[in-house]
């Protein structure tokens, strides 16, 4: 890959290393401020330049038990621990249309490892072939799901990695399975969430 062109695919493939490396560097040297955004060439494509560091204070009055901001424009999820010691950024999939995108404030009310999936009536209306799916490799919710106060809205994993970085969901925020497993462990019930 030439240095003058970074594709969305290359960013998504590098995202786990960038996220881990950034956390490690920030943890090792707290005297050095974390970078405010990933440096990219002027010719960067699509939304790569939108993966910038956010400040939780722009969205909430306090951190609470933990805080999540899911930005549907940049297709990134930002997490802060309740004590402010941990900040992480994950690439996501987002709703496939504005009509399916719900924005606002909510919180995590339930969590499940190995979730099953039942399509909503509006999903069945769009695709009558959809039916209940037990946990497993074909399940659209991946390996972990965190349920929000809003009915039928979740932050979950996906077995279909092509969806990450795209408008591909029916309203939920999706992450790679290994990333949702990590987020699941550090996000307690009651984590405040803002979808932008």
C-alpha positions as a Markdown table, in Angstrom:
| # | Residue | x | y | z |
|---|---|---|---|---|
| 1 | Unk | 0.0 | 0.0 | 0.0 |
| 2 | Unk | 1.4 | 3.4 | -0.9 |
| 3 | Unk | 1.8 | 6.0 | 1.8 |
| 4 | Unk | -0.3 | 8.5 | -0.1 |
| 5 | Unk | -3.5 | 6.4 | 0.0 |
| 6 | Unk | -5.1 | 4.9 | 3.0 |
| 7 | Unk | -8.3 | 2.9 | 2.4 |
| 8 | Unk | -11.1 | 2.1 | 4.8 |
| 9 | Unk | -10.2 | -1.5 | 4.6 |
| 10 | Unk | -6.6 | -0.8 | 5.7 |
| 11 | Unk | -7.7 | 1.3 | 8.6 |
| 12 | Unk | -10.2 | -1.4 | 9.8 |
| 13 | Unk | -7.5 | -4.1 | 9.6 |
| 14 | Unk | -5.1 | -1.9 | 11.5 |
| 15 | Unk | -7.7 | -0.6 | 14.0 |
| 16 | Unk | -7.1 | -3.4 | 16.7 |
| 17 | Unk | -3.4 | -2.7 | 16.7 |
| 18 | Unk | -3.9 | 1.1 | 16.7 |
| 19 | Unk | -6.4 | 0.9 | 19.6 |
| 20 | Unk | -4.2 | -1.4 | 21.7 |
| 21 | Unk | -1.0 | 0.5 | 20.9 |
| 22 | Unk | -2.6 | 3.8 | 21.7 |
| 23 | Unk | -3.9 | 2.5 | 25.1 |
| 24 | Unk | -0.5 | 1.0 | 25.9 |
| 25 | Unk | 1.3 | 4.2 | 25.1 |
| 26 | Unk | -1.1 | 6.4 | 27.1 |
| 27 | Unk | -0.9 | 4.1 | 30.1 |
| 28 | Unk | 2.9 | 4.0 | 30.0 |
| 29 | Unk | 3.5 | 7.7 | 29.7 |
| 30 | Unk | 0.7 | 9.7 | 31.3 |
| 31 | Unk | 2.8 | 12.9 | 31.2 |
| 32 | Unk | 2.6 | 12.9 | 27.4 |
| 33 | Unk | -0.9 | 13.9 | 26.1 |
| 34 | Unk | -2.6 | 11.4 | 23.9 |
| 35 | Unk | -2.9 | 12.4 | 20.2 |
| 36 | Unk | -6.1 | 14.1 | 19.3 |
| 37 | Unk | -6.5 | 12.3 | 16.0 |
| 38 | Unk | -4.9 | 9.7 | 13.8 |
| 39 | Unk | -2.5 | 11.5 | 11.4 |
| 40 | Unk | -3.4 | 10.7 | 7.8 |
| 41 | Unk | -2.3 | 12.0 | 4.5 |
| 42 | Unk | -4.2 | 14.8 | 2.8 |
| 43 | Unk | -5.6 | 12.2 | 0.4 |
| 44 | Unk | -7.3 | 10.1 | 3.1 |
| 45 | Unk | -10.5 | 8.5 | 1.9 |
| 46 | Unk | -14.0 | 8.5 | 3.4 |
| 47 | Unk | -14.3 | 8.8 | 7.2 |
| 48 | Unk | -10.8 | 7.9 | 8.3 |
| 49 | Unk | -10.1 | 11.4 | 9.5 |
| 50 | Unk | -13.2 | 11.3 | 11.8 |
| 51 | Unk | -11.5 | 8.8 | 14.1 |
| 52 | Unk | -10.4 | 11.5 | 16.5 |
| 53 | Unk | -10.2 | 11.6 | 20.3 |
| 54 | Unk | -13.4 | 12.8 | 21.9 |
| 55 | Unk | -13.9 | 14.4 | 25.3 |
| 56 | Unk | -16.7 | 12.8 | 27.4 |
| 57 | Unk | -17.4 | 16.3 | 28.9 |
| 58 | Unk | -18.8 | 17.3 | 25.5 |
| 59 | Unk | -21.6 | 14.8 | 26.0 |
| 60 | Unk | -22.2 | 14.2 | 29.7 |
| 61 | Unk | -22.0 | 16.1 | 33.1 |
| 62 | Unk | -20.2 | 13.1 | 34.8 |
| 63 | Unk | -18.7 | 9.8 | 33.8 |
| 64 | Unk | -21.0 | 7.7 | 35.9 |
| 65 | Unk | -20.1 | 4.0 | 36.2 |
| 66 | Unk | -18.8 | 4.2 | 32.6 |
| 67 | Unk | -19.6 | 6.2 | 29.4 |
| 68 | Unk | -20.0 | 5.3 | 25.8 |
| 69 | Unk | -20.5 | 7.6 | 22.8 |
| 70 | Unk | -21.3 | 6.0 | 19.5 |
| 71 | Unk | -20.8 | 8.4 | 16.6 |
| 72 | Unk | -22.8 | 7.2 | 13.6 |
| 73 | Unk | -21.1 | 9.7 | 11.3 |
| 74 | Unk | -17.5 | 8.6 | 11.9 |
| 75 | Unk | -18.6 | 5.0 | 12.7 |
| 76 | Unk | -16.6 | 4.9 | 15.9 |
| 77 | Unk | -17.6 | 4.0 | 19.5 |
| 78 | Unk | -15.8 | 5.8 | 22.3 |
| 79 | Unk | -15.5 | 4.3 | 25.8 |
| 80 | Unk | -14.4 | 5.9 | 29.1 |
| 81 | Unk | -14.1 | 4.1 | 32.4 |
| 82 | Unk | -16.0 | 5.6 | 35.4 |
| 83 | Unk | -12.8 | 6.8 | 37.0 |
| 84 | Unk | -11.5 | 8.3 | 33.8 |
| 85 | Unk | -8.4 | 6.0 | 33.7 |
| 86 | Unk | -9.3 | 4.2 | 30.5 |
| 87 | Unk | -10.3 | 5.6 | 27.1 |
| 88 | Unk | -10.8 | 3.3 | 24.0 |
| 89 | Unk | -12.1 | 3.8 | 20.5 |
| 90 | Unk | -13.6 | 1.0 | 18.3 |
| 91 | Unk | -14.7 | 1.0 | 14.7 |
| 92 | Unk | -18.4 | 0.1 | 14.2 |
| 93 | Unk | -21.1 | -0.6 | 11.8 |
| 94 | Unk | -24.1 | 1.8 | 12.0 |
| 95 | Unk | -27.7 | 1.8 | 10.9 |
| 96 | Unk | -28.2 | 1.6 | 7.1 |
| 97 | Unk | -30.5 | 4.6 | 6.8 |
| 98 | Unk | -31.5 | 7.7 | 8.7 |
| 99 | Unk | -35.0 | 6.3 | 9.3 |
| 100 | Unk | -33.4 | 3.4 | 11.3 |
| 101 | Unk | -31.0 | 5.6 | 13.2 |
| 102 | Unk | -32.1 | 6.5 | 16.7 |
| 103 | Unk | -30.1 | 9.3 | 18.4 |
| 104 | Unk | -30.0 | 10.4 | 22.0 |
| 105 | Unk | -29.2 | 9.3 | 25.5 |
| 106 | Unk | -29.8 | 5.9 | 26.9 |
| 107 | Unk | -27.9 | 3.3 | 29.1 |
| 108 | Unk | -27.0 | -0.4 | 29.1 |
| 109 | Unk | -29.7 | -2.3 | 31.0 |
| 110 | Unk | -28.8 | -5.9 | 30.2 |
| 111 | Unk | -25.8 | -7.9 | 28.9 |
| 112 | Unk | -25.7 | -11.4 | 27.3 |
| 113 | Unk | -22.9 | -13.7 | 26.2 |
| 114 | Unk | -24.1 | -15.9 | 23.3 |
| 115 | Unk | -27.3 | -13.9 | 22.5 |
| 116 | Unk | -30.1 | -15.3 | 20.4 |
| 117 | Unk | -31.8 | -13.1 | 17.8 |
| 118 | Unk | -35.4 | -12.4 | 16.9 |
| 119 | Unk | -36.1 | -10.1 | 14.0 |
| 120 | Unk | -38.5 | -7.2 | 14.7 |
| 121 | Unk | -41.7 | -6.8 | 12.8 |
| 122 | Unk | -40.3 | -4.0 | 10.7 |
| 123 | Unk | -37.3 | -6.3 | 9.7 |
| 124 | Unk | -39.7 | -9.1 | 8.7 |
| 125 | Unk | -41.7 | -6.6 | 6.7 |
| 126 | Unk | -38.5 | -5.7 | 4.7 |
| 127 | Unk | -37.4 | -9.3 | 4.5 |
| 128 | Unk | -40.1 | -12.0 | 5.1 |
| 129 | Unk | -37.4 | -14.8 | 5.1 |
| 130 | Unk | -35.9 | -13.6 | 8.4 |
| 131 | Unk | -36.6 | -15.9 | 11.4 |
| 132 | Unk | -35.4 | -16.5 | 15.0 |
| 133 | Unk | -31.7 | -17.5 | 15.3 |
| 134 | Unk | -30.2 | -19.2 | 18.3 |
| 135 | Unk | -26.6 | -18.3 | 19.4 |
| 136 | Unk | -24.0 | -19.5 | 16.9 |
| 137 | Unk | -22.0 | -18.6 | 13.9 |
| 138 | Unk | -24.9 | -17.4 | 11.8 |
| 139 | Unk | -26.4 | -15.2 | 14.5 |
| 140 | Unk | -26.4 | -11.4 | 13.5 |
| 141 | Unk | -25.6 | -10.4 | 17.1 |
| 142 | Unk | -22.2 | -12.1 | 17.2 |
| 143 | Unk | -20.8 | -13.4 | 20.5 |
| 144 | Unk | -21.9 | -10.7 | 22.9 |
| 145 | Unk | -24.8 | -8.2 | 23.2 |
| 146 | Unk | -25.4 | -5.2 | 25.4 |
| 147 | Unk | -29.1 | -4.2 | 25.5 |
| 148 | Unk | -30.1 | -0.5 | 25.7 |
| 149 | Unk | -33.1 | 1.1 | 27.4 |
| 150 | Unk | -34.6 | 1.5 | 23.9 |
| 151 | Unk | -36.4 | -1.7 | 22.9 |
| 152 | Unk | -34.7 | -3.6 | 20.0 |
| 153 | Unk | -31.5 | -1.3 | 20.1 |
| 154 | Unk | -28.2 | -3.0 | 21.1 |
| 155 | Unk | -24.5 | -2.7 | 20.9 |
| 156 | Unk | -23.4 | -6.1 | 19.8 |
| 157 | Unk | -20.8 | -8.1 | 17.9 |
| 158 | Unk | -21.0 | -9.5 | 14.4 |
| 159 | Unk | -19.7 | -12.6 | 12.6 |
| 160 | Unk | -19.8 | -10.7 | 9.3 |
| 161 | Unk | -16.7 | -8.5 | 9.5 |
| 162 | Unk | -17.6 | -6.9 | 6.2 |
| 163 | Unk | -20.2 | -4.9 | 8.0 |
| 164 | Unk | -17.8 | -2.9 | 10.2 |
| 165 | Unk | -17.2 | 0.6 | 9.0 |
| 166 | Unk | -20.4 | 0.5 | 6.9 |
| 167 | Unk | -24.1 | 1.5 | 7.1 |
| 168 | Unk | -25.3 | -2.1 | 7.5 |
| 169 | Unk | -27.5 | -2.5 | 10.5 |
| 170 | Unk | -31.2 | -2.2 | 11.2 |
| 171 | Unk | -30.6 | 0.2 | 14.0 |
| 172 | Unk | -27.9 | -1.3 | 16.2 |
| 173 | Unk | -24.2 | -0.5 | 16.7 |
| 174 | Unk | -22.0 | -3.4 | 15.7 |
| 175 | Unk | -18.4 | -4.2 | 16.6 |
| 176 | Unk | -15.9 | -7.0 | 15.7 |
| 177 | Unk | -16.5 | -10.0 | 18.0 |
| 178 | Unk | -13.1 | -9.6 | 19.7 |
| 179 | Unk | -13.8 | -5.9 | 20.4 |
| 180 | Unk | -17.4 | -6.4 | 21.7 |
| 181 | Unk | -16.0 | -9.1 | 24.1 |
| 182 | Unk | -13.5 | -6.5 | 25.4 |
| 183 | Unk | -16.1 | -3.8 | 25.7 |
| 184 | Unk | -18.6 | -6.2 | 27.3 |
| 185 | Unk | -16.1 | -6.9 | 30.1 |
| 186 | Unk | -15.4 | -3.3 | 30.9 |
| 187 | Unk | -19.0 | -1.8 | 30.5 |
| 188 | Unk | -21.1 | -2.5 | 33.6 |
| 189 | Unk | -24.9 | -2.4 | 33.6 |
| 190 | Unk | -25.9 | 1.3 | 33.9 |
| 191 | Unk | -23.2 | 2.5 | 31.6 |
| 192 | Unk | -24.5 | 5.7 | 30.1 |
| 193 | Unk | -24.7 | 5.8 | 26.3 |
| 194 | Unk | -25.1 | 8.6 | 23.7 |
| 195 | Unk | -25.8 | 7.8 | 20.1 |
| 196 | Unk | -24.8 | 10.7 | 17.8 |
